């Protein structure tokens, strides 16, 4: 009676642990835990319940001794793999070692003459077939899981790369609007606009013999301009033939939350870009030393004011800018001399709000620009 009480207690304990492991297995399996890892508390519970099951008492051990051990171990190993507690390599080693142990145990039983040789051979063959099938099934599942995991990682990398590329094509807040299928319309105050035009490019295009040389020149220059925009935290709007357009606002801060410091900071960054663009074109001309490019230069116009901006198009989207101050920036650029930066009075006044920045430049009154179809006249200044 005492023996049956111990057996009942062992069965109850092992059953509770087994049900617990099965439930944990289902939870982790349905959560689709992709990356194999060793869960220590699960591993300890697995060993404890397995040890209790193979020692359930003399009656059960005498009845199905070897079969109980082998089937129990196989079930627990499969459960452990399904819950991703073991990697396939560890699983294959453990299940192979267990198979060897069971075959050796059967051979010892043959030597003791507790099991006849024919039964041992049949059991050993069945054991090897079972282990082979189990390893094959688990290997197939492992490869599918790895393929799925790698595919998801590749997709995540591609999505992240695409988003980074889109962030360069449109401002961050505009990209969020595109993702949500909402219209993006910005009315922004105190935005600095830059227009730059290559001087002498049309003449070079007419005289050059190979069109690819012309495209190569534009590609080199605009690539360097793009890098300048990234370094100075400004946004490139577009480039059309020999004209390059930039604004100081990148969309990282909501338009209505921008402060005077942000306005001045954007204007200063744009002035830095304008002067560096002139340096890039001059260096490119001196490096090539091509007589056809002897007149290659750039003129830049800067203006600060109000713009209307938004996403244009639905299939091929583009963030574009509109407004009178955009036109003024273009007109100022046309008035500029080759190799110089010309700015509006609004831009100069904005920079003057930070005297320590304003005093580092030489400001000289240059000319007046009249806006077509209006009486609006803009005073311009050269900035060196």
MOLIN-V475806 format. One line per field, one symbol per residue. ss: DSSP state (h for helix, s for strand, l for the rest). A space follows every 10 residues. Layout:
ss=???
//
This chain:
ss=lhhhhhhhhh hhhhhhhhhh hhhhhhhhhh lllllllllh hhhhhhhhhh hhhllllhhh hhhlhhhhhh hhhhhhhhhh hhlllllhhh hhhhhhhhhh hhhhhhhhhh hlllllhhhh hhhhhhhhhh hhhhhhhhhh hhhhhhhhhh hhhhhhhhhh hhhhhhhhhl lhhhhhhhhl llllssssss sssssssssl hhhhhhhlll hhhhhhhhhh hhhhhhhhhh hlllssssss llssssslll llllhhhllh hhhhhhhhhh hhhhhhhhhh hhhhhhhhll hhhlllssss ssssssssss sslllllsss sslhhhhhhh hhhhhlllll sssshhhhhh hlllhhhhll llssssssss llllllssss sssl
//
